[in-house]
C-alpha cells in the first residue's frame, strides 16, 4: 500500500516522508534534491508549499536557504502517525497457510 490515493504527488510524498523520518534536520534545496533524486525546481516548489501551510520554516545560511520542520504544526502528529502506520503495514509479512485450486472447487 502507498499514499498515492491520499497524496497524489510523488515528490510531495517523498518530501513529507523525508521530514517525518528526519524531524531534526535542516536541509537546503539542492541537498534534498540529491537525496530524493529529483530536480531542485520540483523540490523547491514543494518546500514553498509546505512552508506556506506552516509545516516548514526556512532561514538563510550564507547564500543558501535551509528548511526544517515546524514542530508546533498542528497536523504534524497525524502526518507522522500516517507514515509510521504505512511503514509498519509495508514491513508486515504474511504466512500463506493454505491455497486452493479454484478449478477443482
N, C-alpha and C positions, 0 to 999 in steps of 0.2 A: 504494500500500500504506500502511496505517496500523497503529498499535499496538493497535487496539481488541480484537484477538483475545488479546493478551497482558496489556494493562492496560485493563480494560473501562470504567472511569470516565473520562468526558471531562474533568472538572475535574482529576482526578489526573494525566492525561496532560499537560494544559496546565501545571499547576504544575511537574511534573517537567521538562518541556521548558524552562520559563522559567528554572529554576535551572541546568539544564545549559548553556543559552546565556548565562547571566549569573552565573557562579560566584563573582564577587567582590562582588556586590551585597548590600546589606542592605535589606529591603523590609518595610513594615508591611502589615497585613491589608487595609485599605481601598485603599491604593495598588495592591496586587497585584490586588485585585478589579476596580478600574477598568481596569487594564492588560489583564486577561483577559476583561473583560465578563461577570463572574459575580457572584453575591451574596457579600457579606463572610462570611456564615454558611457557605456552601459552601467558600470558600477557607480559612476558619479551621479547619474540620474536617479538611481535607486537610493543612494545615500542622501541626496537632496530631498527626495520624497519622504524618507524616514525621519529626516531632521525636521521637516515640515509637520509631521504628525506629532513630533515630540519624543519619539523613540530614541533618537540620537542627538548628541551635542557635537559641535565641531569647534575647533580652535586652530589658530595658526601656529606652526612651529617652523620658524625660519620662513622659507618660501613655499612650504607645503601646508596643506590643510589636513588635519587629522580628525578622525571621528571616533566617538566612544558611546557606549550605551548610557542612556539616562535611566538610572536605577529607580527613579521615582515615577517612571512612566506607569500609569495605572493598569495598562494591559500587558505589561511585561510578564507577570507571573502566569497568566493563562497562555501566553505565547510559549513560555518556557515549558509549561506542562504539556502543551500540544506536541512540541518537538521531542520531549522526553518520552511521551507515550508512543509516538511514532517510532522512535528508535527501539524501544522495548518490543513493540509489535514486529518490527522488521528483523529483530535478532532472535525472536522466538522460533523454536523448531517444533515440528510436529512429527509424531510417530504414526506411521500407517500400520494399523492393526490388522486390517483385513481388506481385501479387494474383491470385487465381484465382476464377473463377466456378464454384461447386460444381455448378450446374445443368448445365454443359457437361461436367463430369467424370463 
